[in-house]
């Protein structure tokens, strides 16, 4: 008997000591995901650094792989994790966030249903310390996002994207071709989002695809994250790469004329 071909989604999580205690909640949300027959997930938990603080919180599950590496920030950790990614698709899941039921299946359906799409995102709710959630107005319509639409919006709205990079689901080969996450102390996920947007069409799902935890230890809540000089530099290089990709007209899917 010929065994069924296993098709994988690789979920990548960068983690450091302060957020490690939240990994079990992320794992519980991942275990609740139901996928179409023949599909499975693997979870790559990559520590940003080498310590004894994270491993005790990593679930004992054959689908979960824990790696460590030199400290370099979440972008470096996620890109290192790509070395172990076996899935056709890559899904981002921050250590302190959670996936609502059905999130993975909706992302998968969008890209499996349209080979011209390179990536997908979804609606986000902030998960507050008291367990309540907060949503926001202004999401795009459910459906495809034309190439360059995110960059156009971002550059005219104080460097705020219309979709959340923490919800990214993308074709692994496309993420690899773009070099993974940017080598920045923050906004590395925005850098990848805008690079993907510059070379391929995407998808937005209006159903909630992420619970974005708000808590005192989160990296985006620290003073360094909003330092004006650093923020200006981050935004400048993020935009420069996206516009360079657009200018060079490299795009997915590859057309016969580009081969």
N, C-alpha and C positions, 0 to 999 in steps of 0.2 A: 504494500500500500504506500502510495506517495503521500508524504506528510504535507499539510497545508503550509503555504508560504507565510511566514510571519512578517507583518508590516508594522513598523515602529514609528512612534512619535517620541522624540527625545525632549524631555523637560529639563531645562538647565536652571540651576539655582546657585547663585553666588551667596556666600554666607561668611560672617565673621563672628567672633565671640559674643558680642552684645545681642545679636539677633538669633543666636543658635537655639535658645529656649523656645522659639516660636516655630521651629521646624515641624514639630508634631502636628500643629494645626494645619500647616500647608500640606503635610502628608495625608491627613484625614480627608482634606478636600480633594486631593488627587485620587485617593482610593475610591471616592464616591463617583468618579467619572465613568460613564458608560460609553463604550466605543462600538462602532459597527463590528460585525463578525470578521475575524481575521486581523484585527488591529489591536495592538498593545502599546503600552507606554513604558519607557525606562526613565528613571530620575537620576540625573547627574548632579550631585551636591558637591560643589567645589569651594573649599575653604580659601579665603583670601588671606594666605599666610599659613603658618604651621604652629599649631598650639594644641593643648589638650582640652580646649573649651568646647569644641564643636562635636567631636565624635560621639560623646555620650547621648547626644540628642538626635543622632541619625538613626532612623528606623532600621530594624533588622528585617530586611526584605530582599529577596534575590533580584528584584527589579530596581533596587536602589544602589547606587555606586557612589562611594565617598572618596574624594581626592583632595590633596593639599598642594599648595605651591607657594612660591615667594609672594609676599605682599605687594600688590600693585593696583589695588582698587577693584571694584566689581567688574569693570570692563575686561581687565586682564584675567580675572577668575573665570568669567564666562567664556572668553576666547580659548583659554586653556582647556576648559571642559569640552570644547568642540572636538578636541583630539580623540575623545572617547565616545562621540555621538554616533550611533549606528542608525538613527532614524532618518526617514525621508524628510521629515519635518522637524523643526526646532520650535519649542514653546518656551517662552520666558516665564518664570515664576519666582518672584523675589521671596526671600526666606520668611519675611513677615507678612506676606499676602496669602490670600486664599482664592481658590477657583470655585465659583458657584456650580451647581449641578448643570451638566450639559455643555459647559464651556468648551471643552476639547472637541466634542463631537460637532459643535457648530462651526468651529474654526476649520476642522477637517473637511466638513461637507462643502464649505465655500471653495477651498482650493482643489479638492478632488473633483468638484463640479465644473471648474473652469480652469483649464491648463494655462490660460494667459495671465492668471493672477499669481503674483509672487509672494504675497503676504496678506495677513488678516489682522484686524484689531477689533476691539469690542468696547461696549459701554462699561464705565467704572463707577463704583460707589465707594466713597470713603467709609471705612469701618472705624468708628469712634471707640475710645476706651470703654465707654459704657455699653458697648454692643450695638448701639444704634447705627444706622447708615445714613449717609448724606449724598444726594445726587446733584447733578449740575445740568443746567440748560445749555443748549447750543451744540449738541451732538450732530454729526452729519446724518443724513438719511440712511436707513438700512440699505446696503447695496454696494456696488463697486465704487472705487475711488480712482479717478483718472491719474495717470502718471504726472507728477509735479503738483498735484492739488494740495498736498500737505505742506510742501515747501512754500507755495504761494501764500497760503494762509499763515503759516508760521512767521514768515518774514514781514507780514503786515499787522501782526497781532502781538507785538512785544515778545517775540520768540516763544510763543505758546502754540503748541500743535493742536489741531482740532480733534486728534485721537491720541490715546495714551500709549507711550512706548512700552509700558510695563505689561501690556496685553499682547505683545507681538507673538505671532505664529507665522513662521516663514519656511520656505523651502530651504533645506539645509545647504544644498549646493549653491544657492544664491547667496546665503549668508557667508559661506566660505569664499565665494568669488569676491565679495566686498571686504574681506579681511576681518570679519567678525565685528566685535564692538570696538569703538574708538578708544585709544590709549589716553583717556582723560580722567581726571579725578572725580568728575560728575558729568552728567548729560551724555554719557557714552551710549545710553540706550536711545536718546533722541538722535544722536549721530547716526546710529544704524537705521532708525526709522526713516530719516530723511534721505539716506543713501538708497534704501530700498524704494522709497517713493520716487527718487530721481531716475530709476532704471526700470521700474515695473509698475503696473497697476495693482491696486490693493483692494481690500474689502473691509467694510465696517458692519458689524452686527450690533443692532440696537438693543438686543437683550443683554443683560448684565453678564460680563465675562470675567470680572475681577472684583474682589473686595480688597481695597487698598488700605491697609491698616495705618491708622494714625496713632503714634505712641512716642513718648519722649526720646527714645533712643534711635529713632529712624534717621538715616544719614541726611535726608533732604530737609530735616528740621534743624540741622546744626548751622551755626553762624557762618562757617566757612563756605557753605553751599551758596549763600547769597552775597558773598563778597563781590562788590561791583566790578573791580578790575578783573578778577578771575572769571566772573560770569561773562563779561564782554569778550574775553579771549576765547572762552569755550564756544560761545555763540558764533564768533567769527570763523573759527576753524570748522565747526559743524556746517555752517552755510557754505564755506569755500569748497569743502569736499563735495557737498551735494550739487553745487552749481558746476563744478568741474566735471562730475559724472554726466550731468545733463548736457553740457556743452560738447563733450566727446561723443555723445549719442550712442553710448554703449547701453544696450537694453535687453530685458528679458520679456518674452522669450526671444531667443536668437532667431533671426530671420535668415533665409537662404542667402540674401544679399549681403549679410554681415559675416557669413562664413568664409 
